[in-house]
Amino acid sequence: MIRDFRKDGIIKQLFQGYVPLFTRQSVAWSVFLTLDQQMKNINRKRLGLSITDPIPRFDLWIGSFIVTIFNTITIMPFDSVKTHMQKVKGKGKIIDAFKDIKSEGGYRGFFVGWRIRFAMYLLHSMMTSDLLDKLEVMVRKENKNQT
């Protein structure tokens, strides 16, 4: 039965596009989590809050907007490569996809559809940042009570 899967290429098709997707997601989460934490640190310092105080939602949303700007700029090229590789059925290497996109549309080619991506990233950032702040505050309070 396993041989049938190999013969038909089902396993290969199942994992097609995994490398560009994994690369994009790794960059996305690294950038988001780093910048989100930096914005929270800035907000806490600006508002005079301790690490066990929740940040007001409006201030989190302003920070999320700033994080989204950087996130969109950083992730869009990887998103374009992922989409390009899906169109060509995963053939070729990631570096070839970068070259194809640049040759077809220049640097602007990496940012096609940025408005909808920005809106998606902003919604994601606002919800995730708020949730993470609540969880972080809850854990910090619990750790403070245990000591």
N, CA, C and O atoms as a GROMACS GRO file, in nm:
protein
  588
    1MET      N    1   0.082  -0.120   0.000
    1MET     CA    2   0.000   0.000   0.000
    1MET      C    3   0.087   0.126   0.000
    1MET      O    4   0.057   0.221  -0.072
    2ILE      N    5   0.193   0.127   0.080
    2ILE     CA    6   0.284   0.242   0.084
    2ILE      C    7   0.345   0.264  -0.054
    2ILE      O    8   0.361   0.378  -0.097
    3ARG      N    9   0.378   0.157  -0.122
    3ARG     CA   10   0.438   0.168  -0.255
    3ARG      C   11   0.341   0.237  -0.351
    3ARG      O   12   0.384   0.313  -0.437
    4ASP      N   13   0.212   0.211  -0.337
    4ASP     CA   14   0.114   0.276  -0.423
    4ASP      C   15   0.115   0.427  -0.402
    4ASP      O   16   0.105   0.503  -0.498
    5PHE      N   17   0.128   0.470  -0.277
    5PHE     CA   18   0.135   0.613  -0.248
    5PHE      C   19   0.258   0.675  -0.313
    5PHE      O   20   0.250   0.782  -0.373
    6ARG      N   21   0.371   0.607  -0.301
    6ARG     CA   22   0.495   0.658  -0.362
    6ARG      C   23   0.483   0.662  -0.513
    6ARG      O   24   0.524   0.758  -0.578
    7LYS      N   25   0.427   0.557  -0.568
    7LYS     CA   26   0.415   0.545  -0.714
    7LYS      C   27   0.325   0.656  -0.769
    7LYS      O   28   0.355   0.715  -0.873
    8ASP      N   29   0.216   0.684  -0.701
    8ASP     CA   30   0.122   0.785  -0.748
    8ASP      C   31   0.166   0.927  -0.713
    8ASP      O   32   0.110   1.024  -0.764
    9GLY      N   33   0.266   0.939  -0.626
    9GLY     CA   34   0.315   1.072  -0.590
    9GLY      C   35   0.227   1.144  -0.490
    9GLY      O   36   0.238   1.266  -0.475
   10ILE      N   37   0.141   1.071  -0.422
   10ILE     CA   38   0.049   1.134  -0.327
   10ILE      C   39   0.125   1.197  -0.211
   10ILE      O   40   0.092   1.307  -0.167
   11ILE      N   41   0.227   1.127  -0.161
   11ILE     CA   42   0.304   1.181  -0.050
   11ILE      C   43   0.373   1.310  -0.092
   11ILE      O   44   0.375   1.408  -0.017
   12LYS      N   45   0.428   1.310  -0.212
   12LYS     CA   46   0.496   1.431  -0.262
   12LYS      C   47   0.396   1.546  -0.276
   12LYS      O   48   0.426   1.660  -0.240
   13GLN      N   49   0.278   1.515  -0.328
   13GLN     CA   50   0.175   1.618  -0.343
   13GLN      C   51   0.127   1.670  -0.208
   13GLN      O   52   0.096   1.789  -0.193
   14LEU      N   53   0.121   1.581  -0.110
   14LEU     CA   54   0.076   1.620   0.023
   14LEU      C   55   0.168   1.725   0.085
   14LEU      O   56   0.121   1.817   0.151
   15PHE      N   57   0.298   1.709   0.064
   15PHE     CA   58   0.395   1.801   0.123
   15PHE      C   59   0.446   1.906   0.025
   15PHE      O   60   0.542   1.976   0.055
   16GLN      N   61   0.383   1.918  -0.090
   16GLN     CA   62   0.423   2.018  -0.188
   16GLN      C   63   0.401   2.158  -0.130
   16GLN      O   64   0.294   2.188  -0.078
   17GLY      N   65   0.500   2.241  -0.140
   17GLY     CA   66   0.489   2.376  -0.088
   17GLY      C   67   0.517   2.388   0.060
   17GLY      O   68   0.500   2.496   0.118
   18TYR      N   69   0.559   2.280   0.124
   18TYR     CA   70   0.584   2.282   0.267
   18TYR      C   71   0.700   2.374   0.303
   18TYR      O   72   0.692   2.450   0.400
   19VAL      N   73   0.809   2.367   0.228
   19VAL     CA   74   0.928   2.447   0.260
   19VAL      C   75   0.899   2.596   0.252
   19VAL      O   76   0.931   2.668   0.346
   20PRO      N   77   0.838   2.646   0.143
   20PRO     CA   78   0.809   2.790   0.142
   20PRO      C   79   0.707   2.831   0.249
   20PRO      O   80   0.717   2.941   0.304
   21LEU      N   81   0.612   2.745   0.277
   21LEU     CA   82   0.513   2.776   0.381
   21LEU      C   83   0.580   2.780   0.518
   21LEU      O   84   0.555   2.872   0.596
   22PHE      N   85   0.664   2.682   0.547
   22PHE     CA   86   0.735   2.678   0.674
   22PHE      C   87   0.826   2.801   0.689
   22PHE      O   88   0.833   2.860   0.796
   23THR      N   89   0.895   2.838   0.582
   23THR     CA   90   0.982   2.955   0.584
   23THR      C   91   0.901   3.081   0.613
   23THR      O   92   0.939   3.162   0.697
   24ARG      N   93   0.789   3.096   0.541
   24ARG     CA   94   0.704   3.214   0.559
   24ARG      C   95   0.651   3.221   0.702
   24ARG      O   96   0.655   3.327   0.765
   25GLN      N   97   0.602   3.108   0.753
   25GLN     CA   98   0.546   3.107   0.888
   25GLN      C   99   0.653   3.134   0.994
   25GLN      O  100   0.626   3.202   1.093
   26SER      N  101   0.772   3.081   0.974
   26SER     CA  102   0.880   3.106   1.069
   26SER      C  103   0.914   3.253   1.076
   26SER      O  104   0.930   3.309   1.185
   27VAL      N  105   0.925   3.316   0.960
   27VAL     CA  106   0.954   3.459   0.956
   27VAL      C  107   0.838   3.538   1.016
   27VAL      O  108   0.859   3.630   1.095
   28ALA      N  109   0.716   3.501   0.980
   28ALA     CA  110   0.599   3.574   1.028
   28ALA      C  111   0.590   3.573   1.180
   28ALA      O  112   0.574   3.678   1.242
   29TRP      N  113   0.602   3.455   1.241
   29TRP     CA  114   0.590   3.447   1.386
   29TRP      C  115   0.709   3.510   1.457
   29TRP      O  116   0.692   3.573   1.562
   30SER      N  117   0.828   3.495   1.402
   30SER     CA  118   0.946   3.557   1.464
   30SER      C  119   0.933   3.709   1.467
   30SER      O  120   0.956   3.773   1.569
   31VAL      N  121   0.896   3.765   1.353
   31VAL     CA  122   0.880   3.911   1.344
   31VAL      C  123   0.767   3.957   1.435
   31VAL      O  124   0.782   4.052   1.512
   32PHE      N  125   0.652   3.888   1.427
   32PHE     CA  126   0.537   3.930   1.507
   32PHE      C  127   0.566   3.926   1.656
   32PHE      O  128   0.544   4.025   1.727
   33LEU      N  129   0.616   3.813   1.705
   33LEU     CA  130   0.637   3.799   1.849
   33LEU      C  131   0.742   3.896   1.903
   33LEU      O  132   0.728   3.950   2.012
   34THR      N  133   0.848   3.916   1.825
   34THR     CA  134   0.953   4.010   1.867
   34THR      C  135   0.901   4.153   1.874
   34THR      O  136   0.919   4.222   1.974
   35LEU      N  137   0.836   4.197   1.766
   35LEU     CA  138   0.786   4.334   1.762
   35LEU      C  139   0.671   4.356   1.860
   35LEU      O  140   0.660   4.463   1.921
   36ASP      N  141   0.586   4.256   1.875
   36ASP     CA  142   0.475   4.267   1.970
   36ASP      C  143   0.529   4.289   2.112
   36ASP      O  144   0.479   4.375   2.185
   37GLN      N  145   0.629   4.212   2.149
   37GLN     CA  146   0.688   4.227   2.283
   37GLN      C  147   0.754   4.364   2.299
   37GLN      O  148   0.744   4.426   2.405
   38GLN      N  149   0.821   4.411   2.194
   38GLN     CA  150   0.884   4.543   2.200
   38GLN      C  151   0.778   4.653   2.219
   38GLN      O  152   0.797   4.745   2.298
   39MET      N  153   0.668   4.642   2.145
   39MET     CA  154   0.562   4.742   2.158
   39MET      C  155   0.499   4.738   2.297
   39MET      O  156   0.465   4.842   2.354
   40LYS      N  157   0.484   4.618   2.353
   40LYS     CA  158   0.428   4.608   2.488
   40LYS      C  159   0.525   4.668   2.590
   40LYS      O  160   0.482   4.737   2.683
   41ASN      N  161   0.653   4.645   2.574
   41ASN     CA  162   0.752   4.705   2.665
   41ASN      C  163   0.747   4.857   2.657
   41ASN      O  164   0.754   4.925   2.759
   42ILE      N  165   0.737   4.910   2.536
   42ILE     CA  166   0.728   5.056   2.517
   42ILE      C  167   0.601   5.109   2.584
   42ILE      O  168   0.606   5.210   2.654
   43ASN      N  169   0.488   5.042   2.562
   43ASN     CA  170   0.361   5.085   2.623
   43ASN      C  171   0.366   5.079   2.775
   43ASN      O  172   0.320   5.171   2.843
   44ARG      N  173   0.423   4.973   2.830
   44ARG     CA  174   0.433   4.962   2.976
   44ARG      C  175   0.517   5.076   3.034
   44ARG      O  176   0.481   5.136   3.135
   45LYS      N  177   0.627   5.104   2.969
   45LYS     CA  178   0.715   5.211   3.016
   45LYS      C  179   0.646   5.347   3.003
   45LYS      O  180   0.651   5.429   3.095
   46ARG      N  181   0.582   5.371   2.888
   46ARG     CA  182   0.514   5.498   2.863
   46ARG      C  183   0.398   5.522   2.959
   46ARG      O  184   0.375   5.634   3.004
   47LEU      N  185   0.324   5.414   2.991
   47LEU     CA  186   0.207   5.426   3.079
   47LEU      C  187   0.240   5.404   3.226
   47LEU      O  188   0.154   5.420   3.313
   48GLY      N  189   0.365   5.367   3.256
   48GLY     CA  190   0.405   5.343   3.394
   48GLY      C  191   0.340   5.218   3.453
   48GLY      O  192   0.305   5.217   3.571
   49LEU      N  193   0.324   5.114   3.374
   49LEU     CA  194   0.259   4.991   3.419
   49LEU      C  195   0.364   4.889   3.461
   49LEU      O  196   0.474   4.884   3.406
   50SER      N  197   0.330   4.809   3.560
   50SER     CA  198   0.418   4.698   3.597
   50SER      C  199   0.390   4.581   3.503
   50SER      O  200   0.296   4.586   3.424
   51ILE      N  201   0.472   4.477   3.512
   51ILE     CA  202   0.453   4.364   3.422
   51ILE      C  203   0.329   4.280   3.456
   51ILE      O  204   0.289   4.194   3.378
   52THR      N  205   0.269   4.305   3.573
   52THR     CA  206   0.147   4.233   3.609
   52THR      C  207   0.020   4.314   3.580
   52THR      O  208  -0.091   4.268   3.605
   53ASP      N  209   0.038   4.436   3.527
   53ASP     CA  210  -0.078   4.518   3.489
   53ASP      C  211  -0.111   4.496   3.342
   53ASP      O  212  -0.021   4.495   3.258
   54PRO      N  213  -0.239   4.479   3.311
   54PRO     CA  214  -0.275   4.466   3.170
   54PRO      C  215  -0.262   4.600   3.098
   54PRO      O  216  -0.285   4.706   3.156
   55ILE      N  217  -0.224   4.594   2.973
   55ILE     CA  218  -0.213   4.714   2.890
   55ILE      C  219  -0.353   4.744   2.836
   55ILE      O  220  -0.422   4.653   2.790
   56PRO      N  221  -0.396   4.871   2.841
   56PRO     CA  222  -0.529   4.905   2.786
   56PRO      C  223  -0.540   4.862   2.639
   56PRO      O  224  -0.444   4.874   2.562
   57ARG      N  225  -0.657   4.814   2.604
   57ARG     CA  226  -0.680   4.759   2.470
   57ARG      C  227  -0.646   4.860   2.360
   57ARG      O  228  -0.587   4.821   2.259
   58PHE      N  229  -0.682   4.985   2.376
   58PHE     CA  230  -0.654   5.084   2.272
   58PHE      C  231  -0.504   5.096   2.246
   58PHE      O  232  -0.460   5.105   2.131
   59ASP      N  233  -0.425   5.094   2.353
   59ASP     CA  234  -0.279   5.102   2.337
   59ASP      C  235  -0.224   4.976   2.272
   59ASP      O  236  -0.127   4.982   2.196
   60LEU      N  237  -0.283   4.862   2.302
   60LEU     CA  238  -0.243   4.738   2.234
   60LEU      C  239  -0.274   4.746   2.085
   60LEU      O  240  -0.195   4.700   2.002
   61TRP      N  241  -0.388   4.804   2.050
   61TRP     CA  242  -0.426   4.814   1.910
   61TRP      C  243  -0.335   4.909   1.833
   61TRP      O  244  -0.300   4.882   1.718
   62ILE      N  245  -0.295   5.018   1.896
   62ILE     CA  246  -0.199   5.109   1.830
   62ILE      C  247  -0.068   5.035   1.807
   62ILE      O  248  -0.009   5.046   1.699
   63GLY      N  249  -0.022   4.961   1.906
   63GLY     CA  250   0.099   4.880   1.889
   63GLY      C  251   0.082   4.776   1.780
   63GLY      O  252   0.175   4.750   1.704
   64SER      N  253  -0.036   4.716   1.773
   64SER     CA  254  -0.064   4.616   1.670
   64SER      C  255  -0.057   4.677   1.530
   64SER      O  256  -0.009   4.613   1.437
   65PHE      N  257  -0.103   4.799   1.517
   65PHE     CA  258  -0.097   4.867   1.387
   65PHE      C  259   0.049   4.884   1.343
   65PHE      O  260   0.082   4.859   1.228
   66ILE      N  261   0.134   4.926   1.435
   66ILE     CA  262   0.276   4.945   1.404
   66ILE      C  263   0.341   4.810   1.372
   66ILE      O  264   0.418   4.799   1.276
   67VAL      N  265   0.310   4.708   1.451
   67VAL     CA  266   0.364   4.574   1.425
   67VAL      C  267   0.320   4.526   1.287
   67VAL      O  268   0.399   4.465   1.215
   68THR      N  269   0.196   4.553   1.250
   68THR     CA  270   0.143   4.508   1.121
   68THR      C  271   0.216   4.573   1.004
   68THR      O  272   0.238   4.508   0.902
   69ILE      N  273   0.253   4.698   1.018
   69ILE     CA  274   0.328   4.764   0.910
   69ILE      C  275   0.458   4.688   0.884
   69ILE      O  276   0.488   4.653   0.769
   70PHE      N  277   0.534   4.662   0.989
   70PHE     CA  278   0.660   4.591   0.972
   70PHE      C  279   0.638   4.446   0.929
   70PHE      O  280   0.714   4.392   0.848
   71ASN      N  281   0.536   4.384   0.983
   71ASN     CA  282   0.505   4.245   0.948
   71ASN      C  283   0.473   4.232   0.799
   71ASN      O  284   0.521   4.141   0.732
   72THR      N  285   0.392   4.324   0.748
   72THR     CA  286   0.354   4.320   0.608
   72THR      C  287   0.476   4.339   0.518
   72THR      O  288   0.494   4.266   0.420
   73ILE      N  289   0.558   4.436   0.550
   73ILE     CA  290   0.679   4.462   0.471
   73ILE      C  291   0.772   4.341   0.472
   73ILE      O  292   0.832   4.308   0.370
   74THR      N  293   0.784   4.277   0.585
   74THR     CA  294   0.876   4.164   0.598
   74THR      C  295   0.821   4.036   0.536
   74THR      O  296   0.896   3.961   0.474
   75ILE      N  297   0.693   4.010   0.550
   75ILE     CA  298   0.637   3.880   0.511
   75ILE      C  299   0.589   3.874   0.367
   75ILE      O  300   0.591   3.767   0.306
   76MET      N  301   0.548   3.985   0.310
   76MET     CA  302   0.495   3.983   0.174
   76MET      C  303   0.587   3.916   0.072
   76MET      O  304   0.538   3.839  -0.010
   77PRO      N  305   0.718   3.942   0.073
   77PRO     CA  306   0.804   3.871  -0.024
   77PRO      C  307   0.797   3.718  -0.008
   77PRO      O  308   0.794   3.645  -0.107
   78PHE      N  309   0.795   3.671   0.117
   78PHE     CA  310   0.787   3.526   0.141
   78PHE      C  311   0.650   3.471   0.100
   78PHE      O  312   0.640   3.359   0.050
   79ASP      N  313   0.547   3.551   0.121
   79ASP     CA  314   0.413   3.512   0.081
   79ASP      C  315   0.404   3.502  -0.072
   79ASP      O  316   0.344   3.408  -0.126
   80SER      N  317   0.464   3.597  -0.140
   80SER     CA  318   0.465   3.595  -0.286
   80SER      C  319   0.539   3.474  -0.339
   80SER      O  320   0.494   3.411  -0.435
   81VAL      N  321   0.651   3.440  -0.277
   81VAL     CA  322   0.728   3.323  -0.319
   81VAL      C  323   0.646   3.196  -0.297
   81VAL      O  324   0.643   3.108  -0.384
   82LYS      N  325   0.580   3.186  -0.182
   82LYS     CA  326   0.497   3.069  -0.153
   82LYS      C  327   0.388   3.054  -0.259
   82LYS      O  328   0.367   2.944  -0.311
   83THR      N  329   0.320   3.162  -0.291
   83THR     CA  330   0.213   3.159  -0.390
   83THR      C  331   0.269   3.125  -0.528
   83THR      O  332   0.210   3.046  -0.602
   84HIS      N  333   0.382   3.184  -0.562
   84HIS     CA  334   0.444   3.156  -0.691
   84HIS      C  335   0.480   3.008  -0.704
   84HIS      O  336   0.458   2.946  -0.808
   85MET      N  337   0.535   2.953  -0.598
   85MET     CA  338   0.574   2.811  -0.602
   85MET      C  339   0.451   2.720  -0.609
   85MET      O  340   0.458   2.612  -0.667
   86GLN      N  341   0.340   2.762  -0.551
   86GLN     CA  342   0.218   2.683  -0.562
   86GLN      C  343   0.166   2.686  -0.706
   86GLN      O  344   0.112   2.586  -0.756
   87LYS      N  345   0.181   2.800  -0.773
   87LYS     CA  346   0.136   2.812  -0.912
   87LYS      C  347   0.216   2.723  -1.005
   87LYS      O  348   0.161   2.666  -1.099
   88VAL      N  349   0.345   2.712  -0.980
   88VAL     CA  350   0.431   2.632  -1.068
   88VAL      C  351   0.444   2.489  -1.016
   88VAL      O  352   0.536   2.416  -1.054
   89LYS      N  353   0.352   2.450  -0.931
   89LYS     CA  354   0.345   2.313  -0.876
   89LYS      C  355   0.470   2.274  -0.797
   89LYS      O  356   0.512   2.158  -0.799
   90GLY      N  357   0.529   2.371  -0.728
   90GLY     CA  358   0.640   2.342  -0.639
   90GLY      C  359   0.771   2.310  -0.708
   90GLY      O  360   0.867   2.268  -0.644
   91LYS      N  361   0.776   2.329  -0.839
   91LYS     CA  362   0.900   2.300  -0.911
   91LYS      C  363   0.997   2.415  -0.892
   91LYS      O  364   0.958   2.531  -0.887
   92GLY      N  365   1.122   2.382  -0.882
   92GLY     CA  366   1.224   2.485  -0.867
   92GLY      C  367   1.256   2.510  -0.721
   92GLY      O  368   1.202   2.447  -0.630
   93LYS      N  369   1.346   2.602  -0.704
   93LYS     CA  370   1.393   2.636  -0.570
   93LYS      C  371   1.337   2.771  -0.528
   93LYS      O  372   1.290   2.849  -0.611
   94ILE      N  373   1.345   2.797  -0.398
   94ILE     CA  374   1.293   2.923  -0.346
   94ILE      C  375   1.366   3.041  -0.410
   94ILE      O  376   1.303   3.141  -0.445
   95ILE      N  377   1.496   3.032  -0.424
   95ILE     CA  378   1.574   3.142  -0.482
   95ILE      C  379   1.531   3.169  -0.626
   95ILE      O  380   1.531   3.283  -0.671
   96ASP      N  381   1.494   3.062  -0.700
   96ASP     CA  382   1.445   3.080  -0.838
   96ASP      C  383   1.311   3.153  -0.839
   96ASP      O  384   1.285   3.235  -0.927
   97ALA      N  385   1.227   3.122  -0.741
   97ALA     CA  386   1.098   3.192  -0.731
   97ALA      C  387   1.119   3.340  -0.704
   97ALA      O  388   1.051   3.424  -0.763
   98PHE      N  389   1.214   3.374  -0.614
   98PHE     CA  390   1.246   3.514  -0.589
   98PHE      C  391   1.289   3.583  -0.719
   98PHE      O  392   1.245   3.693  -0.750
   99LYS      N  393   1.375   3.516  -0.795
   99LYS     CA  394   1.424   3.573  -0.921
   99LYS      C  395   1.312   3.590  -1.022
   99LYS      O  396   1.305   3.693  -1.091
  100ASP      N  397   1.222   3.491  -1.032
  100ASP     CA  398   1.109   3.501  -1.126
  100ASP      C  399   1.019   3.618  -1.093
  100ASP      O  400   0.980   3.695  -1.181
  101ILE      N  401   0.986   3.632  -0.967
  101ILE     CA  402   0.897   3.741  -0.925
  101ILE      C  403   0.962   3.876  -0.953
  101ILE      O  404   0.896   3.968  -1.004
  102LYS      N  405   1.088   3.889  -0.920
  102LYS     CA  406   1.160   4.015  -0.943
  102LYS      C  407   1.169   4.047  -1.091
  102LYS      O  408   1.154   4.163  -1.130
  103SER      N  409   1.193   3.946  -1.174
  103SER     CA  410   1.205   3.971  -1.318
  103SER      C  411   1.069   4.007  -1.380
  103SER      O  412   1.064   4.085  -1.475
  104GLU      N  413   0.961   3.952  -1.327
  104GLU     CA  414   0.828   3.979  -1.381
  104GLU      C  415   0.771   4.113  -1.335
  104GLU      O  416   0.711   4.185  -1.414
  105GLY      N  417   0.790   4.146  -1.207
  105GLY     CA  418   0.726   4.266  -1.155
  105GLY      C  419   0.817   4.360  -1.080
  105GLY      O  420   0.771   4.458  -1.021
  106GLY      N  421   0.947   4.334  -1.082
  106GLY     CA  422   1.038   4.416  -1.004
  106GLY      C  423   1.012   4.396  -0.856
  106GLY      O  424   0.949   4.298  -0.816
  107TYR      N  425   1.059   4.487  -0.776
  107TYR     CA  426   1.038   4.474  -0.632
  107TYR      C  427   0.891   4.488  -0.595
  107TYR      O  428   0.846   4.434  -0.494
  108ARG      N  429   0.815   4.561  -0.676
  108ARG     CA  430   0.671   4.574  -0.650
  108ARG      C  431   0.598   4.440  -0.664
  108ARG      O  432   0.493   4.420  -0.604
  109GLY      N  433   0.655   4.349  -0.742
  109GLY     CA  434   0.595   4.218  -0.760
  109GLY      C  435   0.581   4.141  -0.630
  109GLY      O  436   0.494   4.055  -0.618
  110PHE      N  437   0.668   4.171  -0.534
  110PHE     CA  438   0.661   4.103  -0.404
  110PHE      C  439   0.547   4.156  -0.317
  110PHE      O  440   0.512   4.094  -0.217
  111PHE      N  441   0.490   4.270  -0.355
  111PHE     CA  442   0.389   4.332  -0.270
  111PHE      C  443   0.252   4.341  -0.337
  111PHE      O  444   0.169   4.423  -0.298
  112VAL      N  445   0.229   4.257  -0.437
  112VAL     CA  446   0.098   4.252  -0.501
  112VAL      C  447  -0.002   4.200  -0.398
  112VAL      O  448   0.021   4.097  -0.335
  113GLY      N  449  -0.113   4.272  -0.382
  113GLY     CA  450  -0.216   4.232  -0.286
  113GLY      C  451  -0.186   4.274  -0.143
  113GLY      O  452  -0.239   4.215  -0.048
  114TRP      N  453  -0.101   4.375  -0.127
  114TRP     CA  454  -0.059   4.412   0.009
  114TRP      C  455  -0.174   4.467   0.092
  114TRP      O  456  -0.173   4.453   0.215
  115ARG      N  457  -0.273   4.530   0.030
  115ARG     CA  458  -0.382   4.591   0.109
  115ARG      C  459  -0.464   4.486   0.185
  115ARG      O  460  -0.493   4.502   0.303
  116ILE      N  461  -0.500   4.378   0.114
  116ILE     CA  462  -0.579   4.274   0.180
  116ILE      C  463  -0.493   4.202   0.284
  116ILE      O  464  -0.542   4.166   0.391
  117ARG      N  465  -0.365   4.181   0.253
  117ARG     CA  466  -0.275   4.118   0.350
  117ARG      C  467  -0.259   4.205   0.473
  117ARG      O  468  -0.259   4.155   0.585
  118PHE      N  469  -0.246   4.336   0.452
  118PHE     CA  470  -0.234   4.428   0.565
  118PHE      C  471  -0.356   4.418   0.655
  118PHE      O  472  -0.344   4.411   0.777
  119ALA      N  473  -0.475   4.416   0.594
  119ALA     CA  474  -0.599   4.406   0.672
  119ALA      C  475  -0.604   4.274   0.749
  119ALA      O  476  -0.643   4.272   0.866
  120MET      N  477  -0.563   4.164   0.684
  120MET     CA  478  -0.561   4.035   0.752
  120MET      C  479  -0.461   4.034   0.867
  120MET      O  480  -0.492   3.989   0.977
  121TYR      N  481  -0.340   4.085   0.841
  121TYR     CA  482  -0.237   4.087   0.944
  121TYR      C  483  -0.278   4.177   1.060
  121TYR      O  484  -0.248   4.147   1.176
  122LEU      N  485  -0.346   4.289   1.030
  122LEU     CA  486  -0.389   4.380   1.136
  122LEU      C  487  -0.491   4.312   1.226
  122LEU      O  488  -0.481   4.319   1.348
  123LEU      N  489  -0.588   4.247   1.167
  123LEU     CA  490  -0.690   4.176   1.246
  123LEU      C  491  -0.623   4.068   1.331
  123LEU      O  492  -0.653   4.054   1.450
  124HIS      N  493  -0.534   3.993   1.270
  124HIS     CA  494  -0.462   3.887   1.342
  124HIS      C  495  -0.380   3.947   1.456
  124HIS      O  496  -0.380   3.894   1.567
  125SER      N  497  -0.310   4.054   1.428
  125SER     CA  498  -0.223   4.116   1.528
  125SER      C  499  -0.304   4.172   1.645
  125SER      O  500  -0.265   4.156   1.761
  126MET      N  501  -0.416   4.238   1.616
  126MET     CA  502  -0.498   4.295   1.722
  126MET      C  503  -0.551   4.186   1.816
  126MET      O  504  -0.548   4.200   1.938
  127MET      N  505  -0.600   4.078   1.757
  127MET     CA  506  -0.658   3.972   1.839
  127MET      C  507  -0.549   3.896   1.916
  127MET      O  508  -0.565   3.867   2.034
  128THR      N  509  -0.439   3.864   1.849
  128THR     CA  510  -0.334   3.785   1.912
  128THR      C  511  -0.262   3.865   2.020
  128THR      O  512  -0.231   3.811   2.126
  129SER      N  513  -0.235   3.992   1.993
  129SER     CA  514  -0.166   4.076   2.090
  129SER      C  515  -0.249   4.090   2.218
  129SER      O  516  -0.196   4.082   2.328
  130ASP      N  517  -0.378   4.111   2.201
  130ASP     CA  518  -0.468   4.123   2.316
  130ASP      C  519  -0.471   3.993   2.396
  130ASP      O  520  -0.462   3.994   2.519
  131LEU      N  521  -0.485   3.881   2.326
  131LEU     CA  522  -0.488   3.751   2.393
  131LEU      C  523  -0.356   3.722   2.464
  131LEU      O  524  -0.356   3.679   2.579
  132LEU      N  525  -0.244   3.746   2.397
  132LEU     CA  526  -0.114   3.722   2.459
  132LEU      C  527  -0.093   3.808   2.582
  132LEU      O  528  -0.038   3.761   2.682
  133ASP      N  529  -0.137   3.933   2.578
  133ASP     CA  530  -0.121   4.021   2.694
  133ASP      C  531  -0.200   3.966   2.812
  133ASP      O  532  -0.151   3.964   2.925
  134LYS      N  533  -0.322   3.923   2.786
  134LYS     CA  534  -0.403   3.867   2.896
  134LYS      C  535  -0.338   3.741   2.955
  134LYS      O  536  -0.333   3.724   3.077
  135LEU      N  537  -0.288   3.654   2.868
  135LEU     CA  538  -0.222   3.532   2.916
  135LEU      C  539  -0.093   3.562   2.991
  135LEU      O  540  -0.065   3.502   3.095
  136GLU      N  541  -0.014   3.657   2.939
  136GLU     CA  542   0.112   3.693   3.004
  136GLU      C  543   0.086   3.751   3.143
  136GLU      O  544   0.155   3.716   3.239
  137VAL      N  545  -0.012   3.840   3.154
  137VAL     CA  546  -0.046   3.902   3.282
  137VAL      C  547  -0.094   3.795   3.380
  137VAL      O  548  -0.056   3.796   3.496
  138MET      N  549  -0.179   3.704   3.332
  138MET     CA  550  -0.231   3.597   3.417
  138MET      C  551  -0.117   3.509   3.471
  138MET      O  552  -0.114   3.478   3.590
  139VAL      N  553  -0.024   3.470   3.383
  139VAL     CA  554   0.088   3.386   3.425
  139VAL      C  555   0.180   3.461   3.520
  139VAL      O  556   0.226   3.404   3.619
  140ARG      N  557   0.206   3.587   3.492
  140ARG     CA  558   0.294   3.665   3.579
  140ARG      C  559   0.234   3.683   3.718
  140ARG      O  560   0.305   3.677   3.818
  141LYS      N  561   0.103   3.706   3.722
  141LYS     CA  562   0.038   3.719   3.854
  141LYS      C  563   0.044   3.588   3.930
  141LYS      O  564   0.069   3.586   4.051
  142GLU      N  565   0.021   3.479   3.860
  142GLU     CA  566   0.026   3.348   3.924
  142GLU      C  567   0.167   3.319   3.977
  142GLU      O  568   0.183   3.270   4.088
  143ASN      N  569   0.268   3.350   3.896
  143ASN     CA  570   0.408   3.328   3.939
  143ASN      C  571   0.443   3.418   4.058
  143ASN      O  572   0.517   3.377   4.148
  144LYS      N  573   0.390   3.540   4.057
  144LYS     CA  574   0.417   3.632   4.168
  144LYS      C  575   0.354   3.581   4.296
  144LYS      O  576   0.412   3.593   4.403
  145ASN      N  577   0.233   3.523   4.285
  145ASN     CA  578   0.164   3.470   4.404
  145ASN      C  579   0.233   3.346   4.460
  145ASN      O  580   0.226   3.321   4.580
  146GLN      N  581   0.299   3.269   4.374
  146GLN     CA  582   0.365   3.147   4.419
  146GLN      C  583   0.497   3.174   4.490
  146GLN      O  584   0.544   3.090   4.566
  147THR      N  585   0.556   3.290   4.468
  147THR     CA  586   0.685   3.319   4.533
  147THR      C  587   0.670   3.384   4.666
  147THR      O  588   0.769   3.414   4.733
   0.00000   0.00000   0.00000
